[in-house]
Amino acid sequence: MYVSASLALVGLLLLVPNVAFAVGFLQPTAALAVAAALALAMAPIVWRGDWRARPDWRFLAGCVAAALMFSVIGGQGHFFFQADDWTVRDALLADLVRNPWPPAYRVDGVDMTMRAPVGLFLGPALVGKMFGVPAADYALLAQSALLLGLIVYIFGMTVADGRHRWLTLGLFFAFSGIDVIPWAVEWIKGRDSTLAPHIEVWSGFFQFSSPMTVLFWAPHHGFAGWAFAAAYQVWRSGRMPALALCPMWALVVIWSPIAAVGAAPFIVFALAADAFGKRAGGTGVASLWRALAPRWFVPALAAAAGVLPILVYLTTDSAKVEKDWLLLQDGFLPSYVALVAFEILPFLALAWRGRDAGSTLARNELVLIGALLLVIPFYQIGFANDFASRGSIPALTILALRLAEAVARMWNARAAAPVDPALRKARIQMAAYLGLAAITPAVEIGRNLALDAPARSDCTYLDALRSSPFFDSPVGYYVGRADLFAPALFKQAEGAPIEWKRRKCWKYGERRFVYGYLKPEVVEAPMKAPETKP
């Protein structure tokens, strides 16, 4: 069984920041163990890569070109407007470039250490250490274009063939929920019109972000969910066993632990399909043994061992991050019903209508996707509820790919004359739903093209946090108390700690934000260290 060579390349790109993290943040013994374990986990995927297969160069070039274009428009490289979240993301990258790893901070007299999903930044930061912060920005852009280009190439190659591959590419970037209708209702009711350049926040409780929104606002979460979905697609096409999903899952944790949580159920689903489904080529003990073949089982165990220190790093001193059940909060139920009506049911119904009716796998998969999307909104992580917007990325991505299959199947249907009215109705519904959904990414693109690109800031994370609309968000989202990081496992920070200097990253009114302008008094307010919860 040969694995897709493009997936092996994606895995190697994901492996780089994991090794960089091990060397830069962990003690030497732990670093060697983590790097060796993750390299061992990836070895069979790379070794069994189908390197002799001739790629579809035209489609691959189109995928990389589209990824580069949308990454540039999304603000990477500082050629176009950057959404608000980049205020802090650029500062994190700069801190990694200018300071020894792990970067140290001091807030209100308390020593702290960077604790963040840094997978997106570590590779570019290494380039920046040699050539400066601007070079790190361009390296990040190149990394995004190559990684996303390979991912969408895998999507196209595993979903359809011929011209339908291009349909898959376009549908992925245009996919979204039908946000424009509930947003318009909220706008008519008098909700703040400054939200017009970003219409996905209409519910007030949660959002299911479109791929374009994720790329423009939080690409590290997107790459984690999309890369796993690419691996899942390779498994689904029969090119590798479900156990090979485990190393890919381990590699995305440092990019986004929340997206990794959303991906975990699909590993269980794939393992069950391999062990007990028709894909196993048998039943009972024999099929289970084939599913747990040692040549894949040992790398899966290595992946589990290698990711453990990363999980410890990401969860150290994280109790302060808001977590809550939303069910009993005022206004939750109407927002949830609207989310189901405009973001979930229409597309699940279309995918169900266009699925392979003879495939038990396709049926069960859509049931799993529907169950996850219905359950995820009930729980909140973070003040902006990242659990809904980031934890849903794997399920939404796989749903978009099933829609691409459904579109290809429905448009290729050979109905006897006259045309089947039910099929005609389904085609009209699909075109209407996808057309309305495409308004959301169009708004994101239009906003970034219309607004001016901000100047590059030299602020640190602490100053940038206070120079953004998220000035009142907890400082501890990306840093943790230094004394809580076990010295036997983690390196102790070297050099002078970064402190809040009350610097303004831009002149007031110079930097346009989606959520308005920053008020002058914000930067002058005291910055306090977070209290550690038991």
C-alpha positions in Angstrom: 0.0 0.0 0.0 1.6 3.3 -1.2 0.8 6.6 0.6 0.2 9.7 -1.4 3.6 11.5 -1.9 1.9 14.9 -1.4 0.6 13.8 2.0 4.2 12.8 2.9 5.3 16.3 2.0 2.6 17.8 4.1 3.7 15.6 7.0 7.3 16.8 6.6 6.2 20.4 6.6 4.3 19.8 9.8 7.2 17.9 11.3 9.6 20.9 11.0 8.1 23.1 13.8 7.6 20.0 16.0 11.4 19.3 15.9 12.1 23.0 16.2 9.9 23.2 19.3 11.7 20.1 20.8 15.1 21.6 20.3 14.2 25.2 21.3 11.8 24.6 24.2 12.7 21.2 25.8 15.6 20.0 27.8 18.2 18.1 25.6 17.1 14.6 26.7 13.4 15.3 26.2 14.1 17.1 23.0 16.0 14.1 21.6 13.2 11.7 22.7 10.4 13.9 21.2 12.2 14.5 17.9 13.1 10.8 17.5 9.6 9.6 18.4 7.9 12.0 15.9 10.4 11.2 13.2 9.8 7.5 13.8 6.1 8.1 13.6 6.4 9.8 10.2 9.0 7.3 8.8 6.5 4.8 7.2 4.4 7.6 5.6 7.5 9.0 4.0 9.1 5.6 3.2 5.9 4.3 1.6 5.2 7.5 -0.3 4.4 7.0 -3.9 7.3 9.1 -5.1 7.4 7.7 -8.6 3.8 8.7 -9.4 3.5 11.6 -11.8 1.6 14.4 -10.3 -1.0 16.5 -12.1 1.3 19.4 -12.5 -1.3 21.8 -13.9 -3.7 21.2 -11.0 -0.8 21.3 -8.5 0.3 24.7 -9.9 -3.2 26.0 -9.7 -3.6 24.9 -6.1 -0.4 26.6 -5.0 -1.2 29.7 -7.0 -4.6 29.9 -5.3 -3.1 29.3 -1.9 -0.5 32.0 -2.5 -3.1 34.5 -3.8 -5.5 34.1 -0.9 -2.6 34.1 1.7 -1.4 37.4 0.3 -4.9 38.9 0.3 -5.3 37.6 3.8 -2.5 39.9 5.0 0.5 37.6 5.1 3.6 39.5 3.8 2.0 42.8 4.8 0.8 43.6 1.2 -2.9 43.9 2.1 -5.0 44.6 5.1 -4.6 42.3 8.1 -7.5 41.3 10.3 -7.4 42.2 14.0 -5.9 38.9 15.2 -2.7 39.6 13.3 -1.8 42.3 15.7 -0.8 39.6 18.2 0.3 37.0 15.7 2.9 39.3 14.1 4.1 40.1 17.6 4.5 36.5 18.6 6.5 35.9 15.5 8.7 38.9 16.2 9.3 37.8 19.8 10.4 34.4 18.6 12.8 36.0 16.1 14.4 38.5 18.5 14.6 36.5 21.7 16.1 33.1 22.9 13.7 30.2 23.0 11.5 29.9 25.0 10.8 33.7 25.1 10.4 35.0 28.6 8.0 37.7 29.8 7.5 39.7 33.0 4.1 41.0 33.9 3.3 42.8 37.1 6.5 41.4 38.6 5.7 37.8 37.7 8.0 35.8 35.4 6.2 34.1 32.5 7.0 31.9 29.5 5.5 31.8 26.1 2.8 29.1 26.0 1.1 29.1 22.6 0.3 26.9 19.6 3.5 28.0 17.8 3.5 25.6 14.9 2.8 28.3 12.4 5.6 30.5 13.6 8.7 28.4 14.5 9.9 27.6 10.9 9.6 31.2 9.7 11.2 32.4 13.0 14.3 30.3 12.3 14.6 32.1 8.9 14.0 35.4 10.8 16.9 34.7 13.2 19.2 34.7 10.2 17.8 37.5 8.1 15.5 39.5 10.3 11.7 39.9 11.0 10.7 40.9 7.4 12.3 37.7 6.1 10.3 35.8 8.7 7.1 37.4 7.4 7.9 36.3 3.8 9.0 32.8 5.0 5.6 32.5 6.8 3.9 33.5 3.5 5.9 30.9 1.5 5.1 28.2 4.1 1.4 29.0 4.0 1.3 28.9 0.2 3.2 25.6 -0.1 1.3 23.9 2.8 -2.1 25.0 1.8 -1.4 24.3 -1.9 -0.5 20.7 -1.2 -3.5 20.3 1.1 -6.0 21.4 -1.5 -4.2 19.4 -4.1 -4.8 16.3 -2.0 -8.5 17.3 -1.6 -8.9 17.6 -5.4 -7.0 14.4 -6.2 -9.0 12.3 -3.6 -12.5 13.7 -4.2 -12.8 13.9 -8.0 -11.0 13.6 -11.3 -10.6 15.7 -14.4 -12.4 19.0 -14.4 -14.2 18.2 -11.1 -10.9 18.6 -9.3 -11.1 22.3 -10.1 -14.6 22.3 -8.8 -13.4 20.9 -5.5 -10.7 23.6 -5.3 -13.2 26.4 -5.9 -15.8 25.0 -3.6 -13.3 24.7 -0.7 -12.4 28.3 -0.9 -16.0 29.4 -1.4 -17.5 27.2 1.3 -19.3 28.7 4.3 -22.5 28.7 6.1 -25.4 30.9 5.0 -24.3 33.8 7.2 -25.7 36.7 5.2 -29.4 36.1 6.1 -29.1 35.9 10.0 -26.5 38.7 9.8 -28.9 40.9 7.8 -31.6 40.2 10.4 -29.3 41.3 13.2 -28.2 44.4 11.3 -31.8 45.4 10.7 -32.4 45.1 14.4 -29.7 47.7 14.9 -26.7 45.7 15.8 -23.4 47.5 15.5 -22.8 48.1 11.8 -19.0 48.0 12.2 -19.3 44.2 12.1 -20.2 44.5 8.4 -16.7 43.6 7.2 -17.0 40.4 9.1 -20.5 38.8 9.1 -19.8 35.5 10.8 -20.2 36.9 14.3 -23.9 37.3 14.0 -24.9 34.8 16.7 -23.0 36.3 19.5 -22.3 32.9 21.0 -20.3 31.0 18.4 -19.4 30.8 14.7 -18.5 28.1 12.2 -15.7 29.8 10.3 -15.4 29.5 6.6 -12.0 28.4 5.2 -11.4 31.9 3.9 -12.1 33.4 7.3 -9.8 30.9 9.0 -7.0 31.7 6.6 -7.5 35.4 7.0 -7.8 35.4 10.8 -6.2 32.2 12.3 -4.4 30.1 9.7 -2.6 28.0 12.3 -5.9 26.5 13.4 -6.8 26.0 9.7 -3.7 24.2 8.7 -4.1 21.8 11.6 -7.7 20.9 10.7 -7.1 20.9 6.9 -3.9 18.8 7.1 -5.7 16.2 9.2 -8.6 16.3 6.7 -6.1 15.7 3.9 -4.7 12.7 5.7 -8.3 11.5 6.3 -9.0 11.8 2.6 -6.0 9.7 1.7 -7.2 7.0 4.2 -10.7 7.2 2.8 -9.4 6.7 -0.8 -7.8 3.5 0.4 -4.2 4.7 0.2 -3.2 4.1 3.8 -4.6 2.5 7.0 -6.4 4.4 9.7 -3.4 4.0 12.1 -1.4 6.3 9.8 -3.8 9.1 10.9 -2.3 9.0 14.4 1.2 10.5 13.4 -0.6 13.2 11.3 -2.8 14.0 14.3 0.2 14.2 16.6 2.0 16.6 14.3 -0.9 19.1 14.2 -1.3 19.5 17.9 1.5 22.2 18.2 -0.4 24.1 15.4 -3.8 24.0 17.1 -4.8 21.7 20.0 -8.5 22.7 19.6 -8.6 21.7 15.9 -6.8 18.4 17.0 -9.7 17.8 19.5 -12.2 18.2 16.7 -10.2 15.7 14.5 -9.9 13.0 17.1 -13.4 11.5 16.5 -12.5 10.8 12.9 -9.5 8.7 14.0 -11.8 6.5 16.0 -14.3 6.4 13.1 -11.5 5.4 10.7 -10.1 2.8 13.1 -13.5 1.2 13.5 -14.1 1.2 9.7 -10.7 -0.5 9.2 -11.2 -3.1 12.0 -14.9 -4.0 11.5 -16.0 -2.6 8.2 -16.0 -3.9 4.7 -12.7 -1.9 4.0 -10.9 -4.5 6.2 -11.3 -7.2 3.7 -12.6 -9.6 6.2 -14.3 -10.0 9.6 -13.4 -10.9 13.1 -9.9 -11.3 14.5 -8.3 -11.4 11.0 -9.6 -8.0 10.0 -8.7 -6.5 13.4 -5.1 -7.8 13.1 -4.8 -6.3 9.6 -6.0 -3.0 11.0 -3.5 -3.0 13.8 -0.5 -4.2 11.7 2.8 -3.7 13.6 4.4 -1.7 10.9 1.8 1.0 11.5 0.9 0.3 15.1 4.5 1.0 16.4 4.6 4.5 14.6 1.2 5.3 16.1 2.6 4.5 19.6 5.6 6.6 18.8 3.4 9.5 17.8 1.5 9.2 21.1 4.7 9.3 23.1 6.2 12.2 21.1 3.1 14.4 21.4 2.8 14.1 25.2 5.4 16.8 26.1 3.7 19.1 23.6 0.4 18.6 25.3 2.0 19.3 28.7 3.4 22.5 27.3 0.1 23.7 25.8 -1.9 22.9 29.0 0.5 24.2 31.6 -1.1 27.1 33.5 -4.1 27.1 31.2 -6.8 26.8 33.9 -7.4 30.5 33.6 -8.8 30.2 30.0 -12.6 30.5 30.1 -14.5 27.2 29.8 -18.2 26.9 30.2 -21.4 25.2 29.0 -23.6 27.6 27.0 -26.9 25.8 27.1 -28.4 27.7 30.1 -27.2 31.1 29.0 -29.8 33.7 28.0 -30.3 33.8 24.2 -28.4 30.6 23.5 -31.4 28.6 22.2 -32.5 31.0 19.4 -28.9 31.4 18.3 -28.3 27.7 18.3 -31.5 27.0 16.3 -30.4 29.7 13.7 -26.9 28.1 13.5 -28.5 24.7 12.8 -30.9 26.1 10.2 -28.3 28.2 8.3 -25.0 26.5 8.8 -25.6 22.8 9.3 -28.9 21.3 8.0 -28.8 22.7 4.4 -25.4 21.3 3.6 -25.9 18.1 5.4 -29.1 17.5 3.5 -27.3 18.3 0.2 -24.4 16.0 1.0 -26.9 13.3 2.0 -28.8 13.7 -1.2 -25.7 13.4 -3.3 -23.9 10.7 -1.4 -23.0 7.2 -2.7 -26.3 5.5 -1.6 -24.7 2.1 -1.6 -21.9 3.1 0.8 -22.3 2.4 4.5 -19.1 4.3 5.1 -20.6 7.4 3.5 -23.8 7.2 5.4 -22.1 6.7 8.8 -19.6 9.4 8.1 -22.3 12.0 7.5 -24.0 10.9 10.7 -20.7 11.6 12.6 -20.3 15.0 10.9 -23.8 16.0 11.8 -23.5 14.8 15.4 -20.2 16.7 15.9 -21.5 19.9 14.4 -24.7 19.7 16.5 -22.8 19.1 19.8 -19.7 21.4 19.4 -21.7 24.7 20.0 -22.8 23.6 23.5 -19.3 24.1 25.0 -17.1 27.2 25.1 -13.3 27.6 25.4 -11.9 31.1 25.4 -13.7 34.4 25.6 -14.3 34.4 21.8 -15.3 30.7 21.9 -12.5 29.2 19.9 -13.9 25.7 20.5 -16.8 26.3 18.1 -14.9 28.2 15.4 -11.7 26.0 15.6 -12.9 22.7 16.9 -15.4 22.5 14.0 -12.7 22.9 11.2 -12.1 19.2 10.6 -15.8 18.3 10.4 -16.7 21.3 8.2 -13.8 20.6 5.9 -14.8 17.0 5.4 -18.4 18.1 4.9 -17.2 20.5 2.2 -15.4 17.6 0.4 -18.6 15.5 0.6 -20.5 18.4 -1.0 -17.9 18.6 -3.8 -18.5 14.9 -4.4 -22.3 15.5 -4.3 -22.0 18.3 -6.8 -20.0 16.2 -9.2 -22.4 13.3 -8.9 -25.6 15.3 -9.3 -24.3 17.2 -12.3 -23.1 14.0 -13.9 -26.4 12.2 -13.4 -27.8 10.7 -16.6 -31.5 11.2 -16.1 -33.9 9.9 -18.7 -35.8 12.6 -20.7 -37.6 14.5 -19.4 -35.2 15.6 -16.7 -36.1 14.1 -13.3 -37.9 17.0 -11.4 -36.4 15.9 -8.1 -32.9 16.0 -9.5 -33.6 19.4 -11.1 -34.9 20.7 -7.7 -31.8 19.4 -5.9 -29.5 21.1 -8.4 -31.3 24.4 -7.9 -31.2 24.1 -4.1 -27.5 23.3 -4.2 -26.7 26.3 -6.5 -28.8 28.6 -4.2 -27.3 27.4 -1.0 -23.7 27.5 -2.2 -24.2 30.9 -3.9 -25.5 32.4 -0.6 -22.7 30.8 1.3 -20.1 32.2 -1.0 -21.1 35.7 0.2 -19.2 35.2 3.4 -15.7 34.6 1.9 -16.5 37.3 -0.7 -17.0 39.8 2.2 -13.7 38.7 3.7 -11.8 39.2 0.4 -13.6 42.5 -0.4 -12.7 44.0 3.0 -9.0 43.1 2.8 -8.8 44.5 -0.8 -10.6 47.7 0.2 -8.8 48.7 3.4 -5.2 49.8 3.5 -2.4 47.5 4.6 -1.1 48.4 8.1 2.5 49.3 8.7 4.7 46.6 10.2 4.9 46.9 13.9 7.9 46.3 16.1 5.9 45.8 19.3 6.2 42.8 21.5 3.3 40.5 22.4 2.5 42.5 25.6 2.4 45.8 23.8 0.6 44.5 20.8 -2.1 43.0 23.0 -2.9 46.4 24.4 -2.8 47.9 20.9 -5.5 45.7 19.6 -9.3 45.5 20.0 -8.7 42.6 22.3 -7.0 44.8 24.9 -9.2 43.3 27.7 -8.5 39.7 26.8 -6.4 37.8 29.4 -2.7 38.2 29.0 -2.3 34.5 30.0 -3.7 33.2 26.7 -0.2 33.0 25.2 2.0 33.0 28.3 2.1 30.9 31.5 3.9 31.3 34.9 7.5 30.3 34.4 7.6 28.4 37.7 4.9 26.0 36.6 6.9 24.6 33.7 8.7 21.5 35.0 12.5 22.3 34.8 13.2 18.6 34.1 11.2 18.8 30.9 11.3 22.4 29.7 14.2 24.8 29.2 14.3 27.8 31.5 14.1 31.1 29.8 17.4 32.9 29.2 18.1 36.6 28.8 16.2 39.6 30.0 12.4 39.0 30.1 10.1 41.0 27.8 8.2 43.6 29.7 5.3 45.9 28.9 6.7 49.2 27.8 3.4 51.0 27.2 4.4 51.5 23.6 1.8 52.3 21.0 2.2 49.9 18.0 0.6 52.5 15.7 -0.5 56.1 15.9 -4.1 56.4 17.1 -6.4 56.1 14.1 -3.5 54.9 11.8 -4.4 51.2 12.1 -7.9 50.3 11.0 -9.5 47.4 12.8 -12.5 45.3 11.8 -13.9 46.1 15.3 -13.1 49.8 15.1 -10.3 52.0 16.3 -8.3 51.6 19.5 -9.1 54.2 22.3 -6.1 56.1 23.6 -6.8 55.3 27.3 -6.5 51.6 26.7 -2.7 51.5 26.5 -2.3 53.4 29.7 -4.4 51.0 31.8 -2.4 48.8 34.2 -1.4 45.3 32.9 -1.6 42.7 35.6 -0.4 39.1 35.7 -3.2 36.5 35.6 -4.2 34.8 38.7 -3.5 31.0 38.6 -6.6 28.9 39.3 -6.3 25.7 41.1 
